[in-house]
């Protein structure tokens, strides 16, 4: 795609966003709460899809790393995989980690 068509596409996207913002300004409390519910559901769905994609690339025994609560990376091996978390064995400790926080070590 050339630069001109990219700029036109960006402009179109920007105009659509402006229309959405104008529409939101006209909504009342009940409609805004309904819209909020839809947005939250969509974000949860996207997070679930992202987690599923990450989990699909892991197997028990895969070497991974993640950032602990102190801001340091811990490395270990996948011990167990469930729908919402991955158990990672780091030495003598097993951490239950959200898939979105895990990086595969190559």
N, C-alpha and C positions, 0 to 999 in steps of 0.2 A: 504494500500500500504506500503510495507516495505521500509526501508531506502535506500537500493541499487537501487530499481526501481525508487524511488524519485530522487536520484542523477543522474541516467541515464536520466530521464525525464528532469531535470534541465539542464543537459549538452546538450541534444538535443535542448532545447529551446534556450540556449546560442549560440549554433552553428547556429541556424536559424537567430538569431538576427545579428550575425556577417555577415552572407550572405546578409542580408538586408542592413546592413551598407556598405558593399562592393559594392552592386548594386547601392545604392544612390550616392556613390562617382563617379560612372561612368555616372550619369545623367547630362544632360545639363539644362540650365535655364528653357526652356519651359516645359520639363518633370518634373522638380522639382516644378514648379508652378502648374502644373496639379495634381501632387501628393499631394501638399499642399491643394489644393481645396478638394480633396477626403478625406483627413485626417480631415479637418475642418468640412466637412459635417458629417462624422462619429462621431466626438466628439459632435456635436450639437444633432445628433440623440440619442446618449447615454445619454446626459443630459436630453433630453425630456423624454426618457424612465424612467430615475431615478425620474424626477419630477412627472410623471404620477403614478409611484408606490407609492410615498409619498402621493400624493393627494388621491389616492384610499383608503388610510387608515385613511382619515380625513372625518369628517362630520361637518355640522354647529353645533356649541356648544361644539366641542371638545376642551379640555384644552391643550394649546400648549405654548411653549416658544421659544424665538429666541434672538440672540445677536444683540443689537442695534449698532449704529455707534460709540458709546463710549466704547464698549467692555463690556457692562453690559447686563445681561439677563433680558428680559421683559417677563412676563407671561400674557396670556389673553385667550380669547375664539375665535374660528373660527366664523367669521360673514358671510363670503362669500367665495366661492371657484370658481376660474376661471381656464382656461387652463394654464395660465402662472404665476398666483399669488394667494395668499391667503390673504384675509382681516382679520386681527386679531384685536379684540377689547380689548384694555388694558386701563381699567378705562374709562376716557372721550375721549381717542384718538383711532383712527382706523389707523392701520399700514397696508400698502400693502407690503407683504413679499414674496420673492421667496421661492417656496416649499423646495428647497435644504437647506434653512437656518432654517427651522422649525423643532423643536423636540416635540414629543408628551409627555405630562406630565401625569404620571401615578399616 
